């Protein structure tokens, strides 16, 4: 398909655009503002194309942070929460800005999502972006150079490849925060979507959504999605973890060996027939059901508000707060090492 650049804008004198990539069946629109997934068009069972990513049509709404900051963003340099914005790296304590109650979320006040990335390559089916997070940004040590490659593959997947290097020891945990609704651009509840998650346990959290450091078996709980369940089937069953999250907002421990590419989940929606499978080499995946959306702003269709549980996120990641949890997989990147992550979202239709 022909590569296109849409909606050119400026941030701090730098060009921001929406870059279209695709294979003729799946089309993705990516912005270099925050390495952000603006939209993904896929067919339903009748062949009708629609956008399954919840967000905005106007680039300026992302730039000016109108509504939900993390719609479609690549987040970091540490995705998810760091307890009370405090961490110690090689004996040095760092204090990070808190932006989620008492905790630091998705990199802090600026992160890697509210900045302009360099466009290194733009082809018909791929886009390569780079951002160098400077030493001290949001309190983090080291100059962190991140390269992100988005590719729409021949088998209808959006493939994500992350790389990062640093000149000083620093925690790194990158993730993609696209919000999905497989019904399409007119949205509606995601409680009638069905999901299977390939995980035997979660990392349970306290009332501020910081992991306790333990693993909790999903056996006999509303977190057991090893066989498919509707999202809304058990979301209000009163389990303490669901009370803390206001619904699902937890990290599942993906089965299999971390570092190897394996299936994390499959999400389906009956009316459209659309399905998305997530594969990752990361140890965890945050499944978030849009519990904090309040219907105060429109999404992509004028007059249709984004309400509570009208969108969901499937964020592949290391475990949250790993920098403060010695029992979790390590997250410190050192000079001479390379951080990598491989995740893809494969789209299909159930006939």
Protein Blocks (a to p, Z undefined) as FASTA:
>chain_A
ZZddehiadeehiacddddddehjaccdddfehpaafbdcdddfkopacdfbdcdfblkl
mmnogajfkgoiacdjbecjdehhiaceehiacddddfehjbceehijnlmmlcccddfb
dcfkbccddddddehiahiacjddddddddddfkopacdddddddfbdcddddddfbdcd
fkbjnnpafklpccddddfbdcdddfkopaehiacdfehpaklckbccdfklmmmnopak
lmmnopacdddddedjehiacdfbdcddfklopacddddfbfbdcddehlmbgolaccfb
ghiacdehiaccddddddehklmmmkbccfbdcehiacdddddddddddZZ
